[in-house]
Amino acid sequence: MPGMKLIQIHPEDNVAVALETIAGGEALELGGTTALEEIQRGHKVALRDISAGSDVVKYGCVIGKATEDISAGAWVHVHNTRTGLSEEAAYTYGHKTLPLPRTAPRTFQGYRRPDGRAGIRNELWIIPTVGCVNGVAQSLAHSNQHLASGSVDGLYAFPHPFGCSQMGDDHAQTRKLLAALVRHPNAGGVLVLGLGCENLTMDQFKAELGQWDDRRVKFLICQEAEDELSAGSSLLEELADYARTFRREPLPASELVVGMKCGGSDGLSGITANPTVGRFSDRLIALGGSTVLTEVPEMFGAEGILFDRCADRSIFEKAVKMVEDFKHYFTAHGQVVYENPSPGNKAGGITTLEDKSCGCVQKGGSAQVVDVLSYGEAVTKKGLNLLSGPGNDLVSATALTAAGAHLILFTTGRGTPFGAPAPTVKISTNTSLFTRKPGWIDFNAGSVAGGEDLEAAGERLLDLVLEIAGGMLTKTELRGAREISIWKDGVVL
């Protein structure tokens, strides 16, 4: 790939992707023809004539149908290609097992919790059960920053607008998601903050939470406190005293759970950043760790790549149900399942949902799918897990945190500044973004387009993840970007 301006991802592809912008009239390195027009970086060019109605093939997969005759050397995009997806699909289980890389044992400096789990941060979290107390939560976080000292890595509040005026499954999902955040091992202490008259009562929340350590989790109902700010500060001081008893120690990489997500994708996402994350995932799983892949709508059209790697038929059936339930979610709201990609994705060179999905699932690497998790459910199995969640960046990143991800790898071709409650590692698909947004991007996978081997990039990413797990701050952490978003009216599996 060094010095090349085009890449044909699979030998059967009838399109190639521009690694750099190609001028009209410029001779193409592949296909033995010339560019009939400018082909921007990340966009596709036809390697041979494609007749109207024929398949457009990329990644060795059909990513759409030509809507008109396309000449060799022509730009292939939304003006001459359409999706081939529909709401109906039949799935068969053809089990495949692919080898994982051999990796020497690795460790990171983490926190061992009393229940045996590992944490990579030792923070104090304030979790409101209802949006009515968001202001109180934020005031408490602001006025008690002095508690973030010693081995306490930070103090954060996570406001949201829910917890009241919700019913049924919608109400249950809010309760389940917030309780999962309270359990997260990156939090050395948690203050759960309620109002007192909301639908999500504190008794309900405690029942959802189950057993808890009263040294680590405190509860405050603001209507019952004479001065909620004073009472909250006192509880935070107790939590800080407890959290300071933890110290970093060497822990095996097998303890790590890493979430995987993409957003602001471009035509290089499936060529550089996403397969780099896939190589990382294979390495972490080979070490005995766990990864979690979400954003189900961006599996549509490429789900078979994952289904064939389901560890057994029961996992396959759970995966099929996850996808079918999501399709029903779209159709129940009068929407087509293929209403994607976004305007920014299209500007970056992604033409159809199949195009986007084939790139998206590259993050899953080659490992077996060991489990399929519902929204708000935690990882319990080592290996590659699929998590039910939408494509929305902050909603899915919150769900990955709730699933127990210690940190999140987020690939992007256009850039985004948000951060989840778990450290969020931004990975650029192109070197231009890495250079232009140094305050956003932690890792440059654009080097793959310049010739870096994907295996080397995956190893380099593993090194960075272990450093971040050991305390190195991400760019989002340095900027204080910490938010949550809860999926309203989502799919309940």
C-alpha positions as CSV (number, residue, x, y, z in Angstrom):
1,M,0.0,0.0,0.0
2,P,2.9,2.5,0.5
3,G,2.6,5.3,-2.1
4,M,-0.7,4.0,-3.5
5,K,-3.7,6.2,-4.1
6,L,-6.2,3.4,-4.6
7,I,-7.0,0.2,-2.7
8,Q,-9.1,-2.8,-3.9
9,I,-10.1,-4.4,-0.6
10,H,-11.1,-7.8,-2.0
11,P,-10.1,-9.4,-5.3
12,E,-13.8,-9.8,-6.3
13,D,-14.5,-6.0,-5.8
14,N,-15.5,-4.1,-8.9
15,V,-14.8,-0.8,-7.1
16,A,-11.7,0.6,-5.4
17,V,-11.4,3.3,-2.7
18,A,-9.3,6.4,-3.1
19,L,-6.7,6.7,-0.3
20,E,-6.0,10.2,-1.6
21,T,-8.0,12.5,-3.9
22,I,-7.6,11.5,-7.5
23,A,-7.9,14.1,-10.2
24,G,-10.1,13.7,-13.3
25,G,-8.1,12.3,-16.1
26,E,-5.5,10.8,-13.8
27,A,-4.4,7.2,-14.6
28,L,-5.6,4.7,-12.1
29,E,-3.2,2.3,-10.5
30,L,-5.8,-0.4,-10.7
31,G,-8.2,-1.4,-13.5
32,G,-6.0,-0.2,-16.4
33,T,-8.1,2.9,-16.9
34,T,-8.3,6.6,-16.0
35,A,-10.5,8.5,-13.6
36,L,-13.4,10.1,-15.6
37,E,-13.9,12.7,-12.9
38,E,-12.4,13.7,-9.5
39,I,-12.6,10.9,-6.9
40,Q,-12.3,12.4,-3.4
41,R,-10.5,10.5,-0.6
42,G,-12.6,7.8,0.8
43,H,-14.9,7.6,-2.2
44,K,-15.2,4.7,-4.7
45,V,-14.2,4.4,-8.4
46,A,-15.4,1.7,-10.8
47,L,-12.6,-0.7,-11.8
48,R,-14.7,-2.0,-14.7
49,D,-18.0,-1.3,-16.4
50,I,-21.0,-2.0,-14.2
51,S,-24.3,-2.3,-15.9
52,A,-27.5,-0.9,-14.5
53,G,-29.1,-3.3,-12.0
54,S,-25.8,-5.1,-11.4
55,D,-24.2,-5.6,-8.0
56,V,-21.7,-3.1,-6.7
57,V,-19.1,-5.2,-4.8
58,K,-16.7,-3.9,-2.0
59,Y,-15.1,-6.0,0.8
60,G,-16.0,-8.9,-1.3
61,C,-19.7,-8.2,-0.4
62,V,-22.6,-6.7,-2.3
63,I,-23.0,-3.1,-1.0
64,G,-25.7,-2.0,-3.5
65,K,-27.1,-2.0,-7.0
66,A,-26.1,0.2,-9.8
67,T,-29.1,2.5,-10.8
68,E,-27.5,3.3,-14.2
69,D,-24.7,2.1,-16.4
70,I,-21.4,2.9,-14.7
71,S,-18.3,3.2,-16.8
72,A,-14.8,2.1,-15.6
73,G,-13.1,5.1,-14.0
74,A,-16.4,6.7,-12.9
75,W,-17.2,7.8,-9.4
76,V,-19.5,5.3,-7.7
77,H,-21.8,6.9,-5.1
78,V,-25.4,7.8,-4.2
79,H,-26.1,9.3,-7.6
80,N,-25.7,5.9,-9.3
81,T,-26.0,3.3,-6.6
82,R,-28.8,2.3,-4.3
83,T,-29.2,-0.1,-1.3
84,G,-30.2,-3.6,-2.0
85,L,-31.6,-4.1,1.6
86,S,-35.2,-4.7,2.5
87,E,-37.0,-5.4,5.8
88,E,-37.0,-9.2,5.0
89,A,-34.0,-11.4,5.3
90,A,-33.3,-15.1,5.8
91,Y,-30.3,-16.2,7.9
92,T,-28.6,-19.6,8.0
93,Y,-25.9,-20.7,10.5
94,G,-22.7,-21.7,8.8
95,H,-20.2,-21.9,11.6
96,K,-16.7,-20.6,10.9
97,T,-13.7,-20.6,13.2
98,L,-10.8,-18.3,12.4
99,P,-7.4,-18.3,14.2
100,L,-6.4,-15.7,16.7
101,P,-2.9,-14.3,17.0
102,R,-0.4,-15.6,19.5
103,T,0.2,-12.9,22.1
104,A,2.5,-12.9,25.1
105,P,0.9,-12.2,28.5
106,R,0.4,-8.5,29.2
107,T,-0.6,-6.6,32.4
108,F,-1.9,-3.1,33.3
109,Q,-1.9,-1.1,36.5
110,G,-5.5,-1.3,37.7
111,Y,-7.7,-1.3,40.8
112,R,-8.8,-4.6,42.4
113,R,-12.3,-4.3,43.8
114,P,-13.6,-6.4,46.8
115,D,-15.9,-8.4,44.6
116,G,-12.9,-9.5,42.5
117,R,-13.5,-7.2,39.5
118,A,-10.9,-4.8,38.1
119,G,-11.3,-1.1,37.5
120,I,-9.1,1.2,35.5
121,R,-10.3,4.4,37.2
122,N,-11.0,5.1,40.8
123,E,-13.6,7.8,40.5
124,L,-16.6,9.2,42.4
125,W,-19.8,9.2,40.4
126,I,-23.1,11.1,41.1
127,I,-26.0,9.3,39.4
128,P,-29.4,11.1,39.5
129,T,-32.4,8.8,39.4
130,V,-34.5,11.6,37.9
131,G,-33.8,14.7,35.8
132,C,-35.3,17.0,38.5
133,V,-32.2,16.8,40.6
134,N,-29.7,17.3,37.8
135,G,-28.9,20.8,39.1
136,V,-28.2,19.4,42.5
137,A,-25.9,16.7,41.1
138,Q,-24.0,19.2,39.1
139,S,-23.6,21.6,42.0
140,L,-22.3,18.8,44.2
141,A,-19.8,17.8,41.6
142,H,-18.6,21.4,41.2
143,S,-18.3,22.2,44.9
144,N,-16.6,19.0,45.9
145,Q,-13.8,18.7,43.3
146,H,-11.3,18.9,46.2
147,L,-12.2,15.3,47.0
148,A,-10.5,14.2,43.8
149,S,-7.1,13.7,45.5
150,G,-4.8,10.9,46.4
151,S,-5.9,7.8,44.6
152,V,-9.3,9.3,43.8
153,D,-9.1,10.0,40.0
154,G,-12.0,12.3,39.6
155,L,-15.6,13.4,40.6
156,Y,-18.3,13.4,38.0
157,A,-22.1,13.9,37.8
158,F,-24.1,12.3,35.0
159,P,-27.3,14.3,34.5
160,H,-30.2,13.0,32.2
161,P,-33.8,14.0,31.6
162,F,-35.5,10.8,32.6
163,G,-36.8,8.9,35.7
164,C,-40.3,10.3,35.8
165,S,-43.3,10.4,33.4
166,Q,-42.1,7.1,31.9
167,M,-44.1,3.8,31.9
168,G,-43.6,0.1,31.1
169,D,-40.5,-1.0,29.3
170,D,-39.4,2.6,28.8
171,H,-39.4,3.2,32.6
172,A,-37.7,-0.2,33.1
173,Q,-34.9,0.6,30.7
174,T,-34.0,3.8,32.5
175,R,-33.9,2.0,35.9
176,K,-31.8,-0.9,34.5
177,L,-29.3,1.4,32.7
178,L,-28.7,3.6,35.7
179,A,-28.3,0.7,38.1
180,A,-25.8,-0.8,35.7
181,L,-23.8,2.4,35.8
182,V,-23.8,2.4,39.6
183,R,-22.2,-1.1,39.5
184,H,-19.4,-0.1,37.2
185,P,-16.0,-1.0,38.6
186,N,-14.4,2.3,37.4
187,A,-16.4,4.0,40.2
188,G,-14.8,3.7,43.6
189,G,-17.8,5.4,45.2
190,V,-21.3,6.3,44.0
191,L,-23.8,8.8,45.3
192,V,-27.3,7.9,44.0
193,L,-29.4,11.1,44.1
194,G,-33.3,11.1,44.0
195,L,-36.0,13.7,44.5
196,G,-38.7,11.9,46.4
197,C,-41.8,12.0,44.3
198,E,-40.7,10.6,41.0
199,N,-41.8,7.4,39.2
200,L,-38.4,5.9,39.8
201,T,-38.6,5.7,43.6
202,M,-35.5,5.0,45.6
203,D,-37.0,1.7,46.8
204,Q,-37.5,0.7,43.1
205,F,-34.0,1.6,42.3
206,K,-32.5,-0.3,45.2
207,A,-34.5,-3.4,44.2
208,E,-33.1,-3.1,40.7
209,L,-29.6,-2.6,42.0
210,G,-29.7,-5.7,44.2
211,Q,-26.9,-6.2,46.7
212,W,-24.5,-3.3,47.2
213,D,-21.7,-2.3,49.5
214,D,-22.8,0.5,51.7
215,R,-19.3,1.8,51.9
216,R,-19.2,2.3,48.1
217,V,-22.8,3.3,47.4
218,K,-24.8,6.0,49.3
219,F,-28.3,7.3,48.7
220,L,-29.8,10.7,49.1
221,I,-33.5,11.8,48.6
222,C,-33.4,15.6,48.3
223,Q,-37.0,16.2,49.5
224,E,-36.1,14.5,52.8
225,A,-32.9,16.5,53.5
226,E,-33.0,19.8,55.2
227,D,-30.0,20.9,53.1
228,E,-29.4,18.5,50.2
229,L,-26.1,20.2,49.2
230,S,-24.7,19.9,52.7
231,A,-26.0,16.3,53.1
232,G,-24.6,15.3,49.7
233,S,-21.2,16.8,50.4
234,S,-21.0,14.8,53.6
235,L,-21.9,11.6,51.8
236,L,-19.3,12.3,49.1
237,E,-16.6,12.8,51.8
238,E,-17.4,9.3,53.2
239,L,-17.3,7.9,49.7
240,A,-13.9,9.6,49.0
241,D,-12.5,8.2,52.2
242,Y,-13.5,4.7,51.1
243,A,-12.2,5.1,47.6
244,R,-8.8,6.3,48.8
245,T,-8.2,2.9,50.3
246,F,-7.6,1.5,46.7
247,R,-4.3,1.6,45.0
248,R,-3.2,0.6,41.5
249,E,-1.5,-2.8,41.2
250,P,-0.5,-5.0,38.3
251,L,-3.5,-6.9,36.8
252,P,-3.6,-9.3,33.8
253,A,-5.0,-7.9,30.5
254,S,-7.5,-10.7,30.7
255,E,-9.5,-8.6,33.2
256,L,-10.2,-5.9,30.6
257,V,-13.6,-5.3,28.9
258,V,-13.3,-3.0,26.0
259,G,-16.3,-1.5,24.0
260,M,-16.1,-0.8,20.3
261,K,-18.0,1.9,18.5
262,C,-17.7,4.1,15.4
263,G,-19.2,7.5,14.4
264,G,-18.6,10.2,11.9
265,S,-17.4,7.4,9.6
266,D,-15.9,7.9,6.2
267,G,-14.8,5.8,3.3
268,L,-11.5,4.8,5.1
269,S,-13.3,3.6,8.3
270,G,-13.5,0.1,7.0
271,I,-10.0,0.1,5.6
272,T,-7.9,1.7,8.4
273,A,-9.4,2.3,11.8
274,N,-12.1,-0.4,12.1
275,P,-9.9,-3.3,11.0
276,T,-7.2,-1.9,13.3
277,V,-9.7,-2.2,16.2
278,G,-10.5,-5.7,14.9
279,R,-6.9,-6.7,15.2
280,F,-6.8,-5.2,18.7
281,S,-9.9,-7.1,19.6
282,D,-8.4,-10.4,18.5
283,R,-5.3,-9.7,20.5
284,L,-7.2,-8.9,23.7
285,I,-9.4,-11.9,23.4
286,A,-6.3,-14.1,22.8
287,L,-5.1,-12.7,26.1
288,G,-8.3,-13.9,27.8
289,G,-10.1,-10.5,27.7
290,S,-13.5,-9.3,26.4
291,T,-14.7,-6.9,23.8
292,V,-18.2,-5.6,23.1
293,L,-19.6,-4.6,19.7
294,T,-22.8,-2.6,19.4
295,E,-24.9,-0.3,17.1
296,V,-27.1,-3.0,15.6
297,P,-28.5,-1.0,12.7
298,E,-25.0,-0.7,11.4
299,M,-24.8,-4.4,11.2
300,F,-27.7,-4.6,8.7
301,G,-26.4,-6.0,5.4
302,A,-23.2,-7.4,7.0
303,E,-24.7,-9.4,9.9
304,G,-23.9,-12.7,8.2
305,I,-20.2,-12.0,8.8
306,L,-20.8,-12.0,12.5
307,F,-23.5,-14.7,12.5
308,D,-21.1,-17.3,11.0
309,R,-18.8,-16.8,13.9
310,C,-21.4,-17.4,16.6
311,A,-19.9,-20.0,19.0
312,D,-22.9,-22.2,18.8
313,R,-26.5,-22.3,17.5
314,S,-28.0,-20.8,20.6
315,I,-25.8,-17.7,20.3
316,F,-26.7,-17.5,16.6
317,E,-30.4,-17.6,17.4
318,K,-29.9,-14.8,20.0
319,A,-28.0,-12.7,17.4
320,V,-30.7,-13.2,14.8
321,K,-33.4,-12.2,17.3
322,M,-31.4,-9.1,18.2
323,V,-31.3,-8.0,14.5
324,E,-34.9,-8.9,13.8
325,D,-36.1,-7.1,16.9
326,F,-34.2,-4.0,15.8
327,K,-35.8,-4.2,12.3
328,H,-39.2,-4.5,14.0
329,Y,-38.3,-1.4,16.0
330,F,-37.8,0.5,12.8
331,T,-40.9,-0.8,11.0
332,A,-43.2,-0.3,14.1
333,H,-42.3,3.4,13.9
334,G,-43.0,3.6,10.2
335,Q,-39.4,3.7,9.1
336,V,-37.4,1.6,6.6
337,V,-34.5,-0.4,8.1
338,Y,-32.0,1.0,5.6
339,E,-32.5,4.8,6.3
340,N,-28.8,5.3,6.8
341,P,-26.0,6.4,6.3
342,S,-26.0,10.0,7.6
343,P,-25.2,13.1,5.5
344,G,-21.7,13.2,7.0
345,N,-21.1,9.5,6.2
346,K,-22.1,10.2,2.6
347,A,-19.9,13.2,2.3
348,G,-17.0,10.9,3.5
349,G,-17.7,8.3,0.8
350,I,-20.1,5.8,2.3
351,T,-22.9,5.2,-0.2
352,T,-25.3,2.6,1.3
353,L,-26.1,1.0,4.7
354,E,-24.4,-2.2,3.4
355,D,-21.3,-0.2,2.6
356,K,-21.3,1.3,6.1
357,S,-22.1,-2.0,7.8
358,C,-19.4,-4.0,6.0
359,G,-16.9,-1.4,7.4
360,C,-18.5,-1.3,10.8
361,V,-18.3,-5.0,11.5
362,Q,-14.5,-5.0,10.8
363,K,-14.2,-3.9,14.5
364,G,-15.3,-7.4,15.5
365,G,-12.1,-8.9,14.1
366,S,-12.0,-12.7,13.7
367,A,-13.0,-14.0,17.1
368,Q,-16.0,-16.2,18.0
369,V,-19.1,-14.4,19.2
370,V,-19.6,-15.8,22.7
371,D,-22.7,-13.9,23.8
372,V,-25.5,-11.5,22.8
373,L,-26.4,-8.9,25.5
374,S,-29.6,-6.9,25.9
375,Y,-29.6,-3.2,26.6
376,G,-28.3,-2.6,30.1
377,E,-27.0,-6.2,30.5
378,A,-23.4,-6.8,31.7
379,V,-20.7,-8.8,30.1
380,T,-20.2,-12.2,31.8
381,K,-18.3,-14.2,29.1
382,K,-14.7,-13.8,27.9
383,G,-14.5,-13.1,24.2
384,L,-16.4,-11.1,21.6
385,N,-19.9,-10.0,22.8
386,L,-22.6,-8.3,20.7
387,L,-24.7,-5.7,22.6
388,S,-28.2,-4.5,21.6
389,G,-28.0,-0.7,21.0
390,P,-28.7,1.9,18.4
391,G,-26.3,3.8,16.1
392,N,-26.5,7.0,18.1
393,D,-23.0,7.7,19.5
394,L,-23.7,8.8,23.0
395,V,-26.6,6.3,23.6
396,S,-24.5,3.4,22.5
397,A,-21.3,4.6,24.3
398,T,-23.4,4.8,27.5
399,A,-24.8,1.3,26.9
400,L,-21.2,0.0,26.4
401,T,-20.2,1.6,29.7
402,A,-23.3,0.0,31.4
403,A,-22.3,-3.4,29.9
404,G,-19.1,-3.1,32.0
405,A,-16.6,-1.7,29.3
406,H,-13.7,-0.2,31.2
407,L,-12.9,1.9,28.2
408,I,-14.4,2.5,24.7
409,L,-12.5,2.5,21.3
410,F,-14.3,5.0,19.1
411,T,-13.2,5.2,15.4
412,T,-14.1,8.3,13.4
413,G,-13.3,9.8,10.0
414,R,-14.7,13.3,10.7
415,G,-14.1,13.7,14.5
416,T,-16.3,14.2,17.5
417,P,-15.6,15.6,21.0
418,F,-18.0,13.7,23.2
419,G,-17.0,11.4,26.0
420,A,-18.8,8.5,27.7
421,P,-18.5,7.8,31.5
422,A,-15.8,5.2,30.6
423,P,-12.6,6.6,29.1
424,T,-13.3,7.1,25.4
425,V,-10.4,6.6,23.0
426,K,-10.8,8.4,19.7
427,I,-9.2,6.7,16.7
428,S,-8.9,8.6,13.4
429,T,-9.4,6.8,10.1
430,N,-7.1,9.4,8.3
431,T,-4.0,11.2,9.2
432,S,-5.5,14.6,8.2
433,L,-8.0,14.4,11.1
434,F,-5.3,13.3,13.5
435,T,-3.2,16.3,12.6
436,R,-6.1,18.8,12.4
437,K,-7.8,17.8,15.7
438,P,-5.0,16.9,18.2
439,G,-7.3,17.8,21.1
440,W,-9.8,15.1,20.0
441,I,-7.8,12.2,18.6
442,D,-5.8,9.7,20.7
443,F,-4.6,7.3,18.0
444,N,-4.0,7.7,14.3
445,A,-5.0,4.7,12.2
446,G,-4.6,6.7,9.0
447,S,-1.0,5.4,9.0
448,V,-2.5,2.2,7.6
449,A,-3.4,4.0,4.4
450,G,0.2,5.1,4.2
451,G,1.5,1.6,4.4
452,E,1.5,0.5,8.1
453,D,0.6,-3.2,8.4
454,L,-2.7,-3.8,10.1
455,E,-1.2,-6.3,12.5
456,A,1.4,-3.7,13.6
457,A,-1.4,-1.1,14.0
458,G,-3.4,-3.5,16.2
459,E,-0.4,-4.2,18.4
460,R,0.3,-0.5,18.7
461,L,-3.4,0.1,19.7
462,L,-3.1,-2.7,22.4
463,D,0.0,-0.9,23.8
464,L,-2.0,2.3,24.1
465,V,-5.1,0.6,25.6
466,L,-2.9,-0.9,28.4
467,E,-1.3,2.5,29.1
468,I,-4.8,4.1,29.3
469,A,-6.0,1.2,31.5
470,G,-3.0,2.0,33.7
471,G,-4.0,5.7,34.2
472,M,-3.0,7.6,31.1
473,L,-5.8,10.1,30.4
474,T,-7.6,10.2,27.0
475,K,-8.1,13.4,25.2
476,T,-11.8,13.4,26.2
477,E,-10.8,13.0,29.9
478,L,-8.3,15.9,29.7
479,R,-11.1,18.1,28.3
480,G,-13.6,16.9,30.9
481,A,-16.0,15.4,28.4
482,R,-18.2,13.0,30.4
483,E,-21.9,12.5,29.5
484,I,-24.6,9.8,29.4
485,S,-27.7,9.4,27.2
486,I,-30.4,6.8,27.8
487,W,-32.3,5.1,25.0
488,K,-35.9,6.1,25.2
489,D,-38.5,3.7,23.7
490,G,-35.8,1.3,22.7
491,V,-35.8,-2.5,22.0
492,V,-36.1,-4.7,25.0
493,L,-34.9,-8.3,24.2
